[in-house]
Amino acid sequence: QITNGTLDVKKLMKTWILHKGFPLVTVVRKGKTISVQQEKFLYRMETENWTSDASYLWDIPLTYITSSCNFTHCTNAYLLDQKSGM
């Protein structure tokens, strides 16, 4: 109901429940362009904690506000469901 059918909550939660660990999201700004990238966060690089599987991705809902907003009704949403985006 909250997402008005725009987000597959079951698919999103599946990535958070079935993957071990957490994603590390890196945000880079170059001029007016913002890019985001996700990778598996590893505290220690131990072979039993590492996977080279490229499909090891989370569905990460991101919200952001731009400088052209008045901070009341301008929150934007983005779903990072790939290695990188925006």
C-alpha positions in Angstrom: 0.0 0.0 0.0 2.7 2.5 0.9 4.6 2.0 -2.3 1.5 2.2 -4.5 2.7 -0.9 -6.4 5.9 0.8 -7.5 8.2 -1.4 -5.5 8.3 -5.2 -5.2 8.8 -5.4 -1.4 9.1 -9.2 -1.5 12.0 -9.0 -4.0 13.7 -6.2 -2.0 13.5 -8.0 1.3 14.7 -11.3 -0.2 18.1 -9.7 -1.0 18.4 -8.5 2.6 17.4 -11.8 4.2 19.3 -14.3 2.0 22.6 -12.4 1.5 25.2 -12.7 4.2 26.6 -9.4 5.4 25.8 -5.9 4.3 26.3 -3.7 1.3 28.7 -0.7 1.2 27.2 2.1 -0.8 29.7 4.7 -2.3 28.3 8.0 -3.5 30.4 10.1 -5.9 29.6 13.6 -7.1 31.2 15.0 -10.2 29.8 18.5 -10.9 26.0 18.0 -11.1 26.2 14.3 -11.6 25.8 11.8 -8.8 26.7 8.2 -9.1 26.2 5.4 -6.6 27.8 2.0 -6.4 27.4 -1.0 -4.1 29.7 -3.7 -3.1 29.8 -6.3 -0.3 31.2 -4.8 2.9 34.0 -6.9 4.3 35.6 -6.0 7.6 38.4 -8.6 7.1 39.4 -10.2 3.8 39.0 -13.8 4.8 38.5 -16.4 2.1 35.4 -17.9 3.8 33.7 -14.4 3.8 34.5 -13.6 0.2 32.4 -14.4 -2.8 33.2 -13.4 -6.3 29.7 -13.9 -7.5 28.8 -10.7 -9.5 25.1 -11.3 -8.8 25.6 -10.7 -5.0 23.6 -7.5 -5.0 21.1 -5.9 -2.7 18.0 -3.9 -3.6 18.8 -0.7 -1.8 16.1 2.0 -1.5 17.7 5.4 -1.5 16.1 8.8 -0.8 17.7 12.2 -1.5 16.9 15.9 -1.6 18.3 18.3 -4.2 19.2 22.0 -3.6 16.2 23.1 -5.7 13.8 21.8 -3.0 12.1 23.6 -0.2 12.5 20.5 2.0 8.8 19.8 2.4 7.6 17.9 -0.6 10.6 17.1 -2.7 12.1 13.9 -1.4 13.1 11.8 -4.4 13.5 8.0 -4.3 15.8 5.7 -6.2 16.2 1.9 -6.0 19.7 0.7 -6.4 19.3 -2.8 -7.7 22.4 -3.0 -9.8 26.2 -2.7 -9.2 26.0 1.0 -10.0 23.5 3.6 -11.1 22.1 7.2 -11.2 
